[in-house]
């Protein structure tokens, strides 16, 4: 068991410590969730959660908000900015937080590094302790920042979520790598708050295994990308409750075209039960998607402790 795998399976006690009340977003016309890489994918999920909870919200990549905030919201100086960064040192995120505060924006930081630059350049800090052995690939820290952000917008997270997520990861792991053997094209599909999680699943597998991956809203997949589906394709469907029938029809179509499908919360070549409230599904499936990336990497002989071209913190000169 390498360090990446170890950390994935040891993350759940950190969840349990992070579960607890988090005060609501700062009062503003719009909340902007900001991040880079994994943190941006989490921002997309959190923006959807916020909107469903009654807090108008969008997500933006760190550099985009830094350079052209008005392209996202004309009255950008009046938003509540929620900046996510594992290290709290990501250049674009820290710079965006500083520039926004200078313009009068209230900035909340979500991080696992309370002594970081981001923590020093915010109006409110939300943090949790992470696994000390976590390496370049972001796993437990991603889960923790998602958990903290969901609590901020009022999603109640029971302690049982840790056990549900662990069981789901174990169930998927028991079927790997056979279910993905020979697959060289991976597609992740999710809607609503699960769209950002689908993108994170795709990013995790891509950076860990160096396999080409894609992420889409499920019903968008027929509109062009489906042309790539063949016997080399593996599809990960994150089923929603309100579009499950339509998503199941898509899955059957993809299987007929040769794809192997892993269905979280619905049918597939491998169907997995997501044992939690629908609002918690993204958090619950995240460790399973992380172990999927690890097993895909192992099947190719790729070392996820030192992934090619990546560093733990992206800092620009």
C-alpha positions in Angstrom: 0.0 0.0 0.0 1.6 3.3 -1.1 1.1 6.6 0.7 -1.7 7.8 -1.6 -3.8 4.7 -1.0 -3.1 4.8 2.7 -4.3 8.4 3.1 -7.5 7.7 1.0 -8.5 5.0 3.4 -7.4 6.8 6.6 -9.3 10.0 5.9 -12.6 9.3 7.6 -11.6 10.1 11.2 -10.7 13.6 9.9 -14.2 13.9 8.6 -15.7 13.1 12.0 -13.6 15.8 13.6 -14.7 18.4 11.0 -18.4 17.7 11.3 -20.1 20.5 13.3 -21.9 23.9 13.1 -20.5 26.4 10.6 -22.1 29.8 10.5 -24.0 30.9 7.3 -22.4 32.8 4.4 -21.8 36.5 4.8 -24.8 38.5 3.7 -24.3 39.5 0.1 -26.2 39.6 -3.2 -24.0 36.8 -4.5 -21.5 34.3 -3.1 -18.6 33.4 -5.4 -16.8 30.1 -4.7 -13.2 30.3 -5.9 -10.5 27.8 -6.5 -7.9 26.3 -8.8 -7.8 22.6 -9.9 -9.5 20.4 -7.4 -10.6 23.4 -5.4 -12.4 24.8 -8.5 -14.2 21.5 -8.9 -15.3 21.7 -5.3 -16.3 25.3 -5.9 -18.7 24.2 -8.7 -20.3 21.7 -6.4 -20.6 24.2 -3.5 -22.1 26.8 -5.7 -24.9 24.4 -6.7 -25.4 23.5 -3.0 -25.6 27.1 -2.1 -28.2 27.9 -4.8 -30.3 25.0 -3.7 -30.1 26.3 -0.1 -31.3 29.7 -1.2 -27.9 31.5 -1.4 -27.3 32.8 -4.9 -23.9 31.6 -5.9 -21.5 31.0 -8.8 -18.0 29.4 -9.1 -14.9 30.9 -10.7 -11.4 29.8 -11.3 -8.8 31.7 -9.3 -7.0 33.3 -12.2 -10.2 34.3 -14.0 -11.6 36.0 -11.0 -8.3 37.8 -10.4 -8.0 39.1 -13.9 -11.6 39.7 -15.0 -14.1 39.5 -12.1 -16.6 41.7 -14.0 -16.9 39.0 -16.6 -18.5 36.9 -13.9 -20.6 39.5 -12.0 -20.8 43.2 -12.9 -21.1 44.3 -9.2 -18.2 42.0 -8.2 -17.1 44.4 -5.4 -20.3 43.5 -3.5 -20.0 39.7 -3.5 -19.0 37.4 -0.8 -15.9 35.6 -2.0 -15.2 32.1 -0.6 -11.7 31.0 -1.5 -10.7 27.4 -1.3 -7.1 26.2 -1.2 -5.6 23.2 0.5 -2.2 24.9 1.0 -3.5 28.4 1.3 -0.5 29.3 -0.9 -1.9 28.9 -4.4 -0.7 32.0 -6.2 -3.8 32.8 -8.1 -6.2 32.2 -5.2 -4.2 34.2 -2.7 -3.8 37.1 -5.2 -7.6 37.0 -6.0 -8.4 37.1 -2.3 -6.0 40.1 -1.7 -7.3 42.0 -4.7 -10.9 41.4 -3.8 -10.4 42.5 -0.2 -8.7 45.6 -1.4 -11.8 46.4 -3.4 -14.0 45.9 -0.3 -15.1 42.3 -0.8 -15.7 40.2 2.3 -13.5 37.1 1.9 -13.9 33.7 3.5 -11.1 31.2 3.3 -11.6 27.5 3.4 -8.3 25.7 3.9 -6.5 23.0 5.9 -3.5 25.3 6.6 -4.6 27.9 9.2 -1.1 29.6 9.2 -1.1 30.1 5.4 -1.1 33.3 3.3 -4.7 32.8 2.4 -5.6 32.4 6.1 -3.8 35.7 6.8 -5.6 37.5 3.9 -9.3 36.8 4.7 -12.0 38.2 6.8 -13.2 34.8 8.0 -11.4 31.5 8.3 -13.0 28.0 8.1 -10.4 25.3 8.6 -10.0 21.6 9.6 -7.0 19.4 10.3 -5.9 17.1 7.5 -3.9 13.9 7.2 -0.2 14.7 7.7 0.9 12.2 5.1 -1.2 13.5 2.3 1.1 14.1 -0.7 0.8 15.8 -4.1 -2.5 14.3 -5.0 -5.3 16.0 -3.1 -7.6 13.5 -1.4 -8.6 13.9 2.2 -8.1 17.7 2.0 -10.6 17.8 -0.9 -13.2 15.9 1.1 -12.7 18.1 4.1 -13.0 21.4 2.2 -16.2 20.1 0.5 -17.6 19.0 3.9 -16.8 22.4 5.4 -18.3 24.4 2.5 -21.5 22.2 2.5 -21.9 22.9 6.3 -21.5 26.6 5.6 -24.5 26.7 3.3 -26.6 24.7 5.7 -26.3 21.1 4.6 -26.6 19.0 7.7 -23.9 16.2 7.7 -24.4 13.3 10.1 -21.5 11.4 11.5 -22.7 8.3 9.7 -21.5 9.8 6.4 -18.0 8.7 7.2 -19.0 5.0 7.4 -21.2 5.3 4.3 -18.3 6.7 2.3 -15.9 4.1 3.6 -18.2 1.3 2.7 -18.8 2.7 -0.8 -15.1 3.0 -1.4 -14.5 -0.6 -0.2 -17.3 -1.9 -2.5 -15.8 -0.2 -5.6 -12.3 -1.3 -4.6 -13.4 -4.9 -4.5 -14.5 -4.7 -8.1 -11.3 -3.0 -9.3 -9.2 -3.2 -11.4 -11.1 -5.9 -13.3 -14.1 -3.6 -14.1 -11.8 -1.1 -15.8 -9.3 -3.5 -17.3 -8.3 -2.5 -20.8 -10.1 0.9 -20.7 -8.2 3.8 -22.0 -11.0 6.5 -22.2 -12.9 7.5 -19.0 -16.0 9.6 -18.8 -17.5 11.0 -15.6 -21.1 12.2 -15.6 -23.0 14.1 -12.9 -25.6 16.9 -12.7 -26.4 19.6 -10.2 -24.0 19.5 -7.2 -22.6 16.2 -8.7 -21.3 18.0 -11.8 -18.3 19.4 -9.9 -17.7 16.0 -8.3 -17.8 14.3 -11.7 -15.1 16.8 -12.9 -13.1 16.1 -9.8 -13.3 12.3 -10.5 -12.1 13.0 -14.0 -9.2 15.2 -12.8 -8.2 12.8 -10.1 -8.0 9.8 -12.5 -6.2 11.9 -15.1 -3.5 13.3 -12.8 -3.0 9.9 -11.0 -3.0 7.5 -13.9 -2.2 9.8 -16.9 -5.2 8.4 -18.8 -7.4 10.8 -20.8 -10.6 11.6 -19.0 -13.6 13.8 -19.5 -16.5 15.2 -17.4 -19.9 16.3 -18.5 -23.5 16.9 -17.4 -25.1 13.6 -18.2 -27.7 14.6 -20.8 -25.1 16.8 -22.5 -23.1 13.8 -23.4 -25.2 12.8 -26.4 -24.6 16.2 -28.0 -21.2 15.3 -29.6 -18.9 13.6 -27.1 -20.8 10.3 -27.4 -19.1 9.9 -30.8 -15.9 8.8 -28.9 -17.6 5.8 -27.1 -16.4 2.4 -28.0 -15.1 -0.8 -26.2 -12.2 1.2 -24.7 -14.6 3.5 -22.8 -15.4 3.4 -19.1 -18.2 5.6 -17.9 -18.8 6.7 -14.3 -22.4 7.8 -13.8 -23.2 9.7 -10.6 -26.9 9.3 -10.6 -29.2 12.1 -9.4 -32.6 11.5 -7.8 -34.6 13.9 -10.1 -33.1 12.7 -13.5 -32.4 9.0 -12.6 -34.8 7.6 -15.3 -33.3 9.7 -18.1 -29.7 9.0 -16.8 -30.5 5.2 -16.8 -31.6 5.4 -20.4 -28.3 7.1 -21.3 -26.4 4.5 -19.5 -28.1 1.7 -21.4 -27.3 3.5 -24.7 -23.7 3.8 -23.7 -23.5 0.1 -22.8 -24.9 -0.8 -26.2 -22.2 1.2 -27.8 -19.5 -0.8 -26.0 -18.9 1.2 -22.8 -18.5 -0.3 -19.4 -20.5 1.7 -16.8 -20.0 2.1 -13.1 -23.2 3.4 -11.7 -23.2 5.2 -8.3 -26.8 5.2 -7.1 -28.2 3.4 -10.2 -27.7 0.7 -12.8 -24.6 -0.1 -14.7 -22.2 -3.0 -15.3 -21.3 -2.3 -11.7 -24.1 -0.7 -9.7 -23.3 0.7 -6.3 -25.7 1.8 -3.6 -24.9 5.3 -2.2 -26.2 5.0 1.3 -26.9 8.6 2.3 -29.3 11.4 1.8 -29.2 12.7 -1.8 -27.7 16.0 -0.8 -24.7 14.2 0.6 -24.0 12.0 -2.4 -21.1 14.0 -3.8 -19.3 13.9 -0.5 -20.1 10.2 -0.1 -18.7 9.2 -3.5 -15.5 11.3 -3.4 -13.2 8.7 -1.7 -14.5 6.0 -4.1 -13.5 8.2 -7.0 -10.1 8.8 -5.4 -9.5 5.0 -5.1 -10.6 4.6 -8.7 -7.8 6.9 -9.8 -5.3 5.0 -7.6 -6.3 1.6 -9.0 -6.2 2.9 -12.6 -2.7 4.2 -11.9 -1.6 0.9 -10.4 -2.9 -1.0 -13.5 -0.6 1.2 -15.6 2.4 1.0 -13.2 2.1 4.8 -12.5 3.4 6.1 -9.1 0.8 8.4 -7.6 3.2 9.5 -4.9 5.2 11.4 -7.5 2.9 12.1 -10.4 4.5 13.5 -13.6 4.7 17.3 -14.0 2.8 18.0 -10.7 3.7 19.7 -7.4 1.8 19.8 -4.2 1.4 23.6 -4.3 1.2 25.6 -7.5 3.1 28.9 -6.9 3.9 31.2 -9.8 7.0 33.4 -9.9 
